[in-house]
Amino acid sequence: MSVLDFDLSDRDFWAKPMSEREDAFERLRARDTPAFFEEMEMSYAPKGPGYYALVRHADILEASRNPEVFCSGDGGATNIPDMPAEFAEYFGSMINMDDPRHARLRRIVSRAFTPKMIKQFEADVEAAAVTIVDDLLAKGPGCDFVTEVAARLPLKIICDMMGIPERDYGYVFDRSNIILGGFDPEYTGGDLDQIAERLLNAGVELQQLVQDLAAHRADHPTTDLTSSLVNANIDGERLTMQELGSFFILLVVAGNETTRNAISYGLRLLTKNPDQRALWLEDLDGRAPGAVEEIVRLASPVNFMRRKLTRDFEMNGHLYRKGQKAVLFYWAANRDAAVFDDPLRFDITRHPNPHVGYGGPGPHFCLGAHLARREITVMFRELLRRVPGVEGGKPDRLHSSFINGIKHMECTF
């Protein structure tokens, strides 16, 4: 085994050029055994015992298929340090839970995200995409593609689904940026000691927003998702106000940030690969499914999820001990040459494409995958139909280990 000259727990690692990150994870995949890293010092949580980095596609599939061994609920899945108790009230959503509680919450909310239900939003998604491209053409080249295009569609759809009025779109957008701002001073203020306070404040404000709306919808129901959830009674089960608030935070963060970044990366990939743009333009509808999957594979908006071992478990020749942490790096698995031929190549005809951009198989597979695919498809269909030469400039990347994000990107056409 070679000695590693990088540290995944080092904040500076996640600010390195993408080529250096790709090289680091390629070296990790080539190791005989998974690499172990010490945890970083955090102001809001005690230093943990460290973690194994799972970077191979096969390992992530196996861990995902064994949630009773690789659990999400003991300390949380969305952070490497164990989640402090005061955070759980706002960020302790079902993504940070195990069955049976996870299954109960997912059963209540999943009816809003079936393919049949997503089809009902189709006209809204298409109308929103038309308006966004209208505005892009009116503003002209040189605007920020992320804020003017990529962020607007998922934000509007999620807020409209929940019944959040348009006047609050910016409020939701700003607070979701803080929650997923990582180490980035644009969103966290640059003072690492204040990150926890800013996170908690953003969580409190988003939860209060939806709980106020839910209290009103309990007596004055409409057709929005908040009304459905607050009044849902499935086999005698209801969401508590705290559960509703945590679910809303998960929804606006996961449903807004991840799709926004997939759309942003998608334009950058098309800009750098004009042959693939030309191929897609030949058949916008027919090649859209393959193009969207390939965008999500290479974008991998969520870098990782964390698990904790509930018992000793052997995988790929390595014995993991009860209580140890394993971090599933989806971004790395989606570049595994053992699964993807020429993995760094953008190929909209790639088939099969068993990426884990929506998480691995099992109970935590992304609930909103159908909606995300639809939004990405509709946005690019509208863009390529009306602004076929649109290009994205050099991305201003988010400084975060959790989200593979683009904050800003100038577009030209």
C-alpha positions in Angstrom: 0.0 0.0 0.0 1.3 3.4 -0.9 1.6 6.2 1.7 -1.1 8.8 1.0 0.0 12.4 0.7 -3.6 13.7 1.0 -6.3 13.7 3.7 -10.0 13.5 2.9 -10.6 15.1 6.3 -8.5 18.2 5.4 -10.8 21.1 4.4 -8.2 22.2 1.9 -8.4 18.9 0.0 -11.9 19.9 -1.1 -10.7 23.1 -2.6 -8.1 21.5 -4.8 -8.6 21.3 -8.6 -10.9 18.6 -9.8 -8.1 16.8 -11.5 -6.3 16.4 -8.2 -9.4 15.1 -6.5 -9.9 12.5 -9.3 -6.3 11.4 -9.0 -6.6 11.0 -5.2 -9.7 8.8 -5.5 -8.2 6.7 -8.3 -5.3 5.9 -5.9 -7.8 5.0 -3.1 -9.7 2.6 -5.4 -6.4 0.9 -6.4 -5.5 0.1 -2.8 -5.8 -3.5 -1.5 -7.7 -2.4 1.6 -9.9 0.7 2.3 -8.0 3.7 3.6 -8.7 5.0 7.1 -8.8 8.7 7.9 -8.8 10.6 11.2 -11.8 12.9 11.7 -11.3 16.7 11.7 -11.7 18.8 14.7 -15.2 20.4 14.8 -16.3 23.2 17.2 -19.8 21.7 17.6 -18.9 18.0 18.1 -16.2 15.9 19.8 -13.6 14.4 17.6 -14.7 11.0 16.5 -12.7 7.8 16.1 -12.1 8.1 12.3 -13.6 6.4 9.3 -13.0 4.1 6.4 -13.4 5.6 2.9 -15.5 3.3 0.7 -14.6 4.4 -2.9 -15.3 1.3 -5.0 -18.6 0.8 -6.7 -19.0 -2.8 -5.5 -18.4 -1.9 -1.9 -20.9 0.9 -1.9 -23.5 -1.4 -3.5 -22.9 -4.0 -0.8 -23.0 -1.6 2.1 -26.2 0.0 0.7 -27.9 -3.4 0.4 -27.1 -4.2 4.1 -28.7 -1.3 6.0 -29.1 -3.4 9.1 -25.3 -3.6 9.3 -24.3 -0.2 7.8 -26.8 2.0 9.7 -27.7 5.6 9.2 -29.4 6.4 12.5 -26.5 6.1 15.0 -25.1 9.7 14.7 -26.5 10.5 11.3 -25.7 9.9 7.7 -25.1 13.4 6.3 -22.1 14.2 8.5 -19.0 12.3 9.4 -18.9 13.5 13.1 -21.9 12.2 15.1 -24.7 14.7 15.0 -25.1 16.7 18.2 -28.5 16.3 19.9 -29.5 19.9 19.3 -29.0 19.4 15.5 -31.3 16.3 15.4 -34.5 18.4 15.9 -33.9 20.2 12.6 -31.7 17.8 10.6 -32.9 14.5 12.0 -34.9 13.6 8.9 -35.5 10.1 7.6 -32.2 10.2 5.7 -30.6 10.0 9.2 -32.8 7.2 10.4 -33.0 3.4 10.2 -36.0 1.1 10.1 -38.6 0.8 11.4 -38.9 4.6 12.0 -37.3 5.3 8.6 -39.9 3.0 6.9 -42.8 4.7 8.7 -41.8 8.2 7.6 -41.0 7.1 4.1 -44.3 5.4 3.8 -46.2 8.5 4.7 -44.3 10.9 2.4 -43.5 8.6 -0.6 -47.0 8.8 -2.1 -46.2 12.3 -3.3 -43.2 11.1 -5.3 -44.4 8.2 -7.3 -44.1 8.4 -11.2 -47.8 8.9 -11.4 -47.7 11.9 -9.0 -44.7 13.4 -10.7 -46.6 13.3 -14.0 -49.2 15.6 -12.5 -46.4 18.2 -12.0 -45.2 17.9 -15.6 -47.1 20.9 -16.9 -45.8 23.0 -14.0 -42.2 22.0 -14.7 -42.5 22.7 -18.4 -44.2 26.1 -17.8 -41.4 27.1 -15.3 -38.7 26.0 -17.8 -40.3 28.2 -20.5 -40.3 31.2 -18.2 -36.7 30.7 -17.1 -35.5 30.5 -20.7 -37.6 33.6 -21.6 -35.9 35.5 -18.8 -32.4 34.2 -19.9 -32.9 35.5 -23.4 -34.2 38.8 -22.1 -31.2 39.3 -19.8 -28.7 38.2 -22.6 -25.3 36.5 -22.3 -23.0 37.1 -19.4 -25.5 36.3 -16.6 -24.9 33.7 -13.8 -26.3 30.4 -15.1 -26.5 29.0 -11.6 -28.7 31.6 -10.0 -30.6 32.6 -13.2 -31.4 29.1 -14.6 -30.2 26.1 -12.7 -31.3 27.1 -9.2 -34.7 28.5 -10.3 -36.4 25.5 -11.6 -36.0 23.0 -8.7 -36.6 25.8 -6.1 -39.9 26.8 -7.7 -41.1 23.3 -8.1 -40.3 22.2 -4.5 -41.8 25.4 -3.1 -44.9 25.1 -5.2 -45.3 21.5 -4.2 -45.2 22.5 -0.5 -47.4 25.6 -1.0 -44.6 28.0 -0.1 -45.5 31.4 -1.7 -43.2 33.0 -4.3 -42.3 35.8 -1.9 -40.5 33.3 0.2 -38.4 31.6 -2.6 -35.4 33.8 -1.8 -35.7 33.1 1.9 -35.7 29.3 1.3 -32.8 29.6 -1.2 -30.6 31.5 1.1 -31.1 29.2 4.1 -30.6 26.0 2.0 -27.3 27.5 0.8 -26.2 28.0 4.5 -27.2 24.5 5.4 -25.1 23.0 2.6 -22.5 25.7 2.5 -19.7 23.5 3.9 -16.6 25.5 4.6 -17.4 28.1 2.0 -17.1 31.7 3.4 -19.7 33.0 1.0 -22.4 31.1 2.9 -20.8 30.3 6.3 -19.2 33.7 6.8 -15.7 32.3 7.0 -15.6 31.8 10.7 -15.5 28.0 11.3 -16.5 28.4 15.0 -19.8 30.0 13.9 -20.8 27.3 11.4 -22.8 25.4 13.9 -24.8 28.5 15.0 -25.5 29.5 11.4 -26.6 26.0 10.5 -29.0 25.8 13.5 -30.4 29.3 12.8 -31.1 28.3 9.2 -32.7 25.1 10.3 -34.9 26.9 12.9 -36.1 29.4 10.3 -37.0 26.8 7.6 -38.7 24.6 10.1 -40.7 27.6 11.5 -41.7 28.6 8.0 -43.3 25.2 7.1 -44.8 24.6 10.6 -46.6 28.0 10.4 -47.9 27.0 7.0 -48.9 23.5 8.3 -50.8 25.0 11.2 -52.8 27.0 8.7 -53.3 24.1 6.3 -54.6 21.8 9.2 -57.7 24.0 9.3 -57.7 25.3 5.7 -56.4 22.4 3.5 -55.5 22.9 -0.2 -54.1 20.6 -2.8 -50.5 21.2 -1.9 -48.1 18.7 -0.3 -48.1 20.4 3.1 -51.9 19.9 3.3 -51.5 16.3 2.4 -48.8 15.6 4.9 -50.3 17.5 7.8 -53.6 15.8 7.3 -52.2 12.4 6.2 -53.5 9.4 8.1 -52.0 6.3 6.6 -52.8 3.2 8.7 -53.3 5.5 11.7 -49.9 7.2 11.2 -49.4 10.9 11.1 -46.3 13.2 10.9 -45.6 15.2 14.0 -44.8 18.9 13.5 -41.2 18.2 14.2 -41.1 15.4 11.6 -42.8 17.7 9.1 -40.2 20.4 9.7 -37.3 18.1 9.3 -38.8 16.6 6.1 -39.2 20.0 4.6 -35.6 20.8 5.3 -34.5 17.6 3.7 -36.8 18.3 0.7 -35.7 21.8 0.0 -32.0 21.0 0.5 -32.0 17.7 -1.3 -34.5 18.6 -4.0 -33.1 22.1 -4.6 -29.4 21.9 -4.2 -28.7 18.5 -5.9 -30.8 19.2 -9.0 -29.4 22.7 -9.3 -25.9 21.3 -9.3 -26.7 18.6 -11.8 -28.1 21.2 -14.2 -25.1 23.4 -13.7 -22.6 20.6 -14.3 -24.7 19.4 -17.2 -24.1 22.7 -19.1 -20.4 22.6 -18.3 -20.1 19.1 -19.6 -21.9 20.0 -22.8 -19.6 23.0 -23.2 -16.5 20.9 -22.8 -17.9 18.1 -25.1 -19.4 19.7 -28.2 -19.6 16.4 -29.9 -22.1 15.2 -27.2 -24.1 18.4 -27.5 -24.4 17.8 -31.3 -25.4 14.2 -30.7 -28.1 15.3 -28.2 -29.4 18.0 -30.5 -29.9 15.4 -33.2 -32.6 13.8 -31.1 -33.6 15.9 -28.0 -36.2 13.6 -26.7 -34.7 10.2 -27.7 -31.3 10.9 -26.2 -32.5 12.8 -23.1 -32.7 9.7 -20.8 -29.2 8.6 -21.4 -27.9 12.2 -21.3 -29.5 12.9 -17.9 -28.1 9.7 -16.4 -24.6 10.5 -17.6 -24.9 14.1 -16.3 -25.9 12.8 -12.8 -23.1 10.2 -12.9 -20.4 12.7 -13.5 -22.0 15.5 -11.5 -22.6 13.3 -8.4 -24.1 16.2 -6.5 -23.9 14.4 -3.2 -20.3 13.3 -2.5 -21.0 10.9 0.3 -23.2 9.5 3.0 -21.9 8.0 6.3 -22.8 4.7 7.9 -21.9 3.1 11.2 -21.4 -0.7 11.7 -23.9 -2.4 14.0 -21.8 -5.6 14.1 -18.6 -7.0 12.8 -18.8 -7.5 9.0 -16.4 -8.7 6.3 -16.6 -7.1 2.9 -14.1 -7.3 0.0 -11.6 -9.1 2.2 -11.6 -6.5 5.0 -13.2 -7.0 8.4 -15.0 -4.0 9.7 -15.7 -3.9 13.4 -18.9 -3.0 15.3 -19.0 0.8 16.0 -16.6 1.8 13.2 -17.6 4.4 10.6 -17.7 3.9 6.9 -18.2 6.8 4.5 -19.7 5.9 1.1 -18.1 8.2 -1.5 -20.6 8.1 -4.4 -18.6 10.5 -6.4 -15.7 8.1 -6.4 -17.8 5.1 -7.2 -19.2 6.8 -10.2 -15.7 7.0 -11.6 -14.8 3.4 -11.0 -13.1 1.9 -14.1 -14.1 -1.6 -13.0 -17.7 -0.6 -13.8 -17.5 2.4 -16.2 -15.4 2.2 -19.4 -13.3 5.3 -19.7 -15.0 6.7 -16.6 -14.0 10.4 -17.0 -15.5 10.5 -20.6 -18.9 12.2 -20.9 -20.9 9.8 -23.1 -24.7 10.4 -23.4 -25.1 7.0 -25.1 -23.4 5.1 -22.2 -25.2 1.9 -21.6 -25.6 0.4 -19.1 -25.0 3.2 -16.6 -25.4 1.8 -13.1 -24.3 5.0 -11.4 -25.1 5.7 -7.7 -25.8 9.4 -8.2 -29.1 9.0 -6.4 -27.5 6.8 -3.7 -27.0 3.1 -3.6 -29.8 0.4 -3.7 -31.8 -0.2 -0.6 -34.2 1.8 1.6 -32.3 5.1 1.3 -32.3 5.4 -2.5 -33.3 9.0 -3.4 -37.1 9.5 -2.9 -37.1 12.3 -5.4 -35.1 10.6 -8.2 -38.1 10.6 -10.6 -38.7 14.3 -10.0 -35.0 15.2 -10.4 -34.8 13.3 -13.7 -37.9 15.1 -15.0 -36.6 18.6 -14.0 -33.2 18.0 -15.6 -34.8 16.6 -18.8 -37.3 19.5 -19.2 -34.7 22.2 -18.4 -32.2 20.9 -21.0 -34.9 20.3 -23.6 -36.0 23.9 -23.4 -32.5 25.2 -23.3 -31.2 23.2 -26.2 -34.3 23.8 -28.3 -34.2 27.6 -27.9 -30.6 28.4 -27.0 -28.7 25.5 -28.6 -25.3 27.3 -28.4 -25.5 28.2 -24.7 -22.2 27.5 -22.9 -21.0 27.6 -19.3 -17.7 29.3 -18.3 -15.3 28.3 -15.6 -17.3 27.2 -12.6 -16.9 28.8 -9.2 -17.1 25.7 -7.1 -18.5 25.3 -3.6 -15.9 24.6 -0.9 -17.6 21.5 0.6 -16.8 17.9 1.3 -20.5 16.9 1.3 -21.9 18.6 -1.8 -20.2 18.7 -5.2 -21.6 22.1 -6.0 -21.2 25.0 -8.3 -22.0 28.4 -6.8 -21.7 30.6 -9.9 -21.0 30.1 -13.6 -21.2 32.7 -16.3 -23.0 31.6 -19.4 -22.7 32.8 -23.0 -24.8 32.2 -26.1 
